[in-house]
């Protein structure tokens, strides 16, 4: 996808301002079994308004738009800024290869700051904040040689102040560890730099998990799985039965053979020392969209298999919950459950794969890959 020119960007932003997009939708909220209505920071495509980021709020058995900001291209990851809660701000990054990053006010959808990517680089869809909130980290690609980068940005201005090589291609999601280091999933898929999505020479795939020192970007460790055709994509922290932190990793298969791709394992775990891959009790079509952790289990959304696959933190298979086009996952630690968004509905997974659980309709919206539960 070709990046818009500066004049196009200015024209698009002027249109957004003129239309008043980002205004909150005002309506009375219906109380249900929750102490307060559920709210999700999310990205979606609306039937009438195109690509948006904002907040969806529980209302009479469905999720309705509470605030929204129209964005020029499809969004991917959303990040709720620390200490902000439901009255603060969130960050959203463009889907790869992206050229925009935005800070939005949660209450009314107002864009507080836009940043357009500098030449020769592209956003890869994810942004997080440093532990002290002073910096932002974004996954990026150097378009000249397809090498992966972490953009280090001033949190106040969104401007880049440094960049670190990830020692791989196609970096996707990133998370901070308890020791202050940064863990990055290098997807490892070679692509044409001009598009960022056309896969080439898959025999050269080199996916890895890399640990970077956040003081200077130095590599502190790098781990790979045995199967070269498994791409590491999304990350989530969980706990094992002893309470120790363990990292769950969602995989995507890129095998040439369709049967091998469909049967490939999609879940990996990292305990700080070793990276292990685990299969499930059924084929999952070779594609995991998101990952989350709740109630002692990792959940992987599998939109091509039409559901959510579950694993215990030690790698034991824990079941499968059907949900059409399941993708966005949002843990709710207070209720020991996880919300999965799919085609036209959101389903609560409460630790019992065969039990009825609360569901909410999501009419008129096609949820994107990720969302986050907001708490006041």
Buried (B, 14 or more C-beta within 10 A) or exposed (E): BEBBEEEEBEEBEEEBEEEEBBEBBEEEBEEBEEEEBBBBBBBBBBEEBBBBBBBBBBBBEBBBBBBBBBBBBBBBBBBBBEEBEBEBBBBBBBBBBBBBBBBBBBBBBBBEBBBBBEEEBBBBBBBBBBEEEEBBBBBBBBBEEBBBBBBBBEBEEBEBEEBBBBBBBBBBBBBBBEEEBBBBBBBBBBBEBEBBEEBEEBEEBBBBBBBBBBEEBEBBEBBBBEBBBBBBBBBBBBEBEEEEBBBBBBBBBBBEEEEEBBBBBBBBBBBBEEBBBBBBEEBBBBBBBBBBBBBBBBBBBBBBBBBBBBBBBEBEBBBBBEBEBBBBBBBBEEBEBBBBBBBBBBBBBBBEBEEEBBBBEBEBBBBBBBBBBBEE
